[in-house]
Amino acid sequence: MKNLPKNNDQEGFFSRVYEVTKTIPFGRVTTYGAIARCIGAPGAARMVGWALNNCHSLDEHIPAHRVINRNGILTGKHHFRHSELMQQLLESEGVKVDNDRVVDFKSKFWDPCYNLI
């Protein structure tokens, strides 16, 4: 991916995660694994989750609500101010959620590996 720092330290990794996350279009979702693959760390989906959990303490807005697990489930919802906020933010963008799962996940999925090259 172009224009992202390539260092391997945690701060650099988190920065790369945030840069990709900021590009997820309104009304679309991606996965922890897709972000990890996009930044050249295909086995680091869990660390992407750690980075997104950490982003809530930043001054900059990172749309972490648009990142879900590979099955379309809102696994990160407990890291928001309240556990319903992730769903509310997605629904405000037109993404339907039922029982903590994105409805029609395949049509809402946005793959940064193909869209940011």
C-alpha positions in Angstrom: 0.0 0.0 0.0 1.3 3.4 -0.9 2.3 6.2 1.6 2.2 4.2 4.8 5.1 4.0 7.2 6.9 0.6 6.8 8.6 0.3 10.2 7.7 -2.7 12.3 7.4 -1.1 15.7 4.0 -1.0 17.5 3.5 2.7 16.9 4.2 2.3 13.2 1.9 -0.7 13.0 -0.9 1.2 14.8 -0.4 4.2 12.5 -0.7 2.0 9.4 -3.9 0.4 10.8 -5.4 3.9 11.5 -4.5 5.1 8.0 -6.3 2.2 6.4 -9.3 2.5 8.8 -9.7 6.2 7.9 -10.3 5.2 4.3 -13.1 2.8 4.8 -16.1 4.4 3.0 -19.2 5.6 4.8 -21.7 2.8 4.9 -19.2 0.0 4.3 -17.3 -2.4 6.6 -14.0 -4.3 6.5 -12.4 -6.9 8.7 -9.4 -7.0 11.1 -7.8 -9.6 8.8 -8.3 -7.5 5.6 -6.6 -4.6 7.3 -3.8 -6.8 8.5 -3.3 -8.2 4.9 -3.4 -4.7 3.4 -0.6 -3.4 5.7 1.6 -6.5 5.0 1.0 -8.3 8.3 -1.5 -11.1 7.3 -1.3 -12.9 10.6 -1.9 -9.9 12.7 -5.7 -9.5 12.8 -5.7 -9.6 16.6 -3.1 -6.8 16.7 -5.3 -4.8 14.4 -8.0 -5.2 17.0 -5.6 -3.9 19.7 -4.8 -0.9 17.6 -8.4 -0.1 17.1 -9.2 -0.5 20.8 -6.3 2.0 21.5 -7.7 4.5 18.9 -10.5 5.6 21.3 -7.9 7.5 23.4 -6.7 9.5 20.4 -7.8 13.1 19.5 -8.2 12.1 15.9 -11.4 10.3 14.7 -10.8 6.8 13.5 -14.0 5.1 12.3 -13.2 1.8 14.2 -17.0 1.0 14.1 -16.5 0.0 10.5 -14.2 -2.9 11.4 -15.8 -6.2 12.2 -14.7 -9.8 12.3 -14.5 -12.1 9.3 -18.0 -13.5 9.9 -19.6 -10.1 10.0 -19.9 -10.0 13.8 -19.4 -6.8 15.8 -16.8 -8.3 18.1 -15.3 -4.9 19.0 -18.5 -3.5 20.3 -17.4 -3.7 24.0 -14.5 -1.3 23.4 -16.9 1.6 22.7 -18.4 3.9 25.4 -21.4 1.6 25.5 -21.9 -1.7 23.8 -24.7 -0.5 21.6 -22.7 2.4 20.1 -20.9 0.4 17.4 -24.3 -0.8 16.1 -25.8 2.6 16.3 -22.9 4.2 14.3 -23.2 1.5 11.6 -26.9 1.9 11.4 -26.6 5.7 11.1 -24.6 4.9 7.9 -27.2 2.6 6.5 -25.6 -0.7 7.6 -28.2 -3.0 9.0 -27.2 -5.1 12.0 -29.2 -8.0 13.5 -28.1 -9.8 16.6 -24.6 -8.2 16.5 -24.1 -9.3 12.9 -24.0 -7.1 9.7 -26.9 -8.1 7.5 -25.8 -8.7 3.9 -22.1 -8.6 5.0 -20.8 -9.6 1.5 -22.4 -6.5 -0.2 -21.2 -4.2 2.6 -17.6 -5.6 2.7 -14.9 -3.2 1.5 -11.5 -4.8 0.9 -8.6 -2.3 1.3 -6.2 -4.7 -0.5 -8.1 -4.1 -3.7 -9.3 -0.5 -3.1 -6.2 1.2 -1.9 -3.6 -0.1 -4.3 
